């Protein structure tokens, strides 16, 4: 089984990765390079200009509201970068499960799951490591 974990900030996810790695081959898609002992890592990068504009908009309440409705949204930026990365797309195409572990990853996982369903290759998509462990456990019992 192959699991792709979407973690834009590549925060503290080592514990969750360790539990998933016991069930499957895990790949982490994030914005920056990271090393994980239990998983492969793919960095899709960020656009420095968009990132600066997004941070500038975040400083005021109207800016935060506007940011969520534009391509300056961090989740939208991450989804765009994941969609444009050939390596990330190859990992997603081979995945048996998509997992979002951060708020800014939910949109990317949702879009990729919809795209796979339209292509006739549906894939389960879950939010968080607990849901991923349950789903991975179901896959291993069904096999």
C-alpha positions as CSV (number, residue, x, y, z in Angstrom):
1,X,0.0,0.0,0.0
2,X,1.2,3.5,-0.8
3,X,0.2,6.5,1.3
4,X,0.8,10.2,0.3
5,X,0.7,12.6,3.2
6,X,0.2,16.3,2.5
7,X,2.0,18.5,5.1
8,X,2.8,22.0,3.7
9,X,4.8,23.2,6.6
10,X,6.4,19.7,7.3
11,X,5.8,20.4,11.0
12,X,6.1,17.8,13.8
13,X,4.6,14.8,12.1
14,X,7.3,12.2,12.9
15,X,5.1,10.3,15.4
16,X,2.2,10.0,12.9
17,X,4.5,8.9,10.1
18,X,6.0,6.2,12.2
19,X,2.6,4.6,12.8
20,X,1.7,4.8,9.2
21,X,5.0,3.4,8.0
22,X,4.1,0.2,9.8
23,X,1.2,-0.2,7.4
24,X,2.6,1.0,4.1
25,X,5.1,3.0,2.0
26,X,4.7,6.7,2.9
27,X,5.6,9.8,0.9
28,X,5.3,13.3,2.4
29,X,4.5,16.2,0.1
30,X,5.5,19.6,1.6
31,X,6.6,23.0,0.5
32,X,10.2,22.6,1.8
33,X,12.7,19.8,1.8
34,X,12.6,17.6,4.9
35,X,14.1,14.3,6.1
36,X,11.9,11.7,7.6
37,X,13.3,8.3,8.8
38,X,10.1,6.5,8.0
39,X,9.0,8.2,4.8
40,X,10.2,9.7,1.5
41,X,9.9,13.4,1.1
42,X,8.9,15.6,-1.9
43,X,9.2,19.3,-1.8
44,X,7.0,21.3,-4.2
45,X,8.4,24.7,-3.2
46,X,6.7,28.0,-2.8
47,X,6.4,31.2,-4.8
48,X,8.4,33.9,-2.8
49,X,6.3,36.8,-4.3
50,X,3.0,35.1,-3.6
51,X,4.1,34.1,-0.1
52,X,5.1,37.8,0.7
53,X,1.8,39.1,-0.6
54,X,-0.1,36.5,1.4
55,X,1.8,37.4,4.6
56,X,1.1,41.1,3.9
57,X,-2.6,40.5,3.5
58,X,-2.7,38.4,6.7
59,X,-1.9,41.5,8.8
60,X,-5.5,42.9,8.9
61,X,-8.9,41.4,9.2
62,X,-10.1,42.5,5.8
63,X,-6.8,41.2,4.3
64,X,-7.3,37.8,5.9
65,X,-10.8,37.6,4.5
66,X,-9.6,38.7,1.1
67,X,-6.7,36.3,1.2
68,X,-9.0,33.3,1.7
69,X,-10.9,34.2,-1.5
70,X,-7.9,34.6,-3.8
71,X,-5.0,32.5,-5.1
72,X,-3.0,34.1,-2.2
73,X,-4.6,31.6,0.2
74,X,-1.8,29.3,1.5
75,X,-3.9,26.2,0.9
76,X,-4.6,27.3,-2.7
77,X,-0.9,28.0,-3.3
78,X,0.1,24.6,-1.9
79,X,-2.6,22.8,-4.1
80,X,-1.3,24.7,-7.2
81,X,2.3,23.7,-6.5
82,X,1.4,20.1,-5.8
83,X,-0.5,20.0,-9.1
84,X,2.4,21.5,-11.0
85,X,5.1,19.1,-9.6
86,X,5.7,16.1,-11.8
87,X,7.1,14.1,-8.9
88,X,4.2,14.9,-6.7
89,X,1.7,13.9,-9.4
90,X,3.5,10.6,-10.0
91,X,3.3,9.8,-6.2
92,X,-0.4,10.8,-6.1
93,X,-1.1,8.7,-9.2
94,X,0.4,5.6,-7.5
95,X,-1.2,6.3,-4.1
96,X,-3.8,4.1,-2.4
97,X,-4.6,6.7,0.2
98,X,-4.3,10.5,0.4
99,X,-3.9,12.1,3.9
100,X,-4.0,15.8,4.8
101,X,-2.5,16.6,8.2
102,X,-2.6,20.4,8.1
103,X,-5.4,22.9,7.4
104,X,-3.6,24.2,4.3
105,X,-3.4,20.7,2.9
106,X,-7.1,19.9,3.0
107,X,-7.8,21.7,-0.3
108,X,-4.9,19.9,-2.1
109,X,-6.1,16.5,-1.0
110,X,-9.7,17.2,-1.9
111,X,-8.7,18.4,-5.4
112,X,-6.5,15.4,-6.0
113,X,-9.1,13.0,-4.8
114,X,-11.7,14.6,-7.1
115,X,-9.2,14.5,-10.0
116,X,-8.5,10.8,-9.5
117,X,-12.2,10.0,-9.3
118,X,-12.9,11.8,-12.6
119,X,-10.1,9.8,-14.2
120,X,-11.8,6.6,-13.0
121,X,-9.2,5.7,-10.3
122,X,-10.9,6.8,-7.1
123,X,-8.7,6.9,-4.0
124,X,-9.7,7.4,-0.3
125,X,-8.8,10.8,1.1
126,X,-8.8,11.4,4.9
127,X,-7.8,14.2,7.3
128,X,-5.4,13.4,10.1
129,X,-3.2,10.4,11.1
130,X,-5.9,8.7,13.2
131,X,-8.2,8.4,10.2
132,X,-5.3,7.3,8.0
133,X,-4.4,4.5,10.4
134,X,-8.0,3.3,10.5
135,X,-8.2,3.4,6.7
136,X,-4.8,1.7,6.2
137,X,-5.9,-1.0,8.7
138,X,-9.0,-1.6,6.6
139,X,-6.9,-2.0,3.5
140,X,-4.6,-4.5,5.2
141,X,-7.6,-6.5,6.5
142,X,-9.2,-6.5,3.0
143,X,-6.0,-7.8,1.3
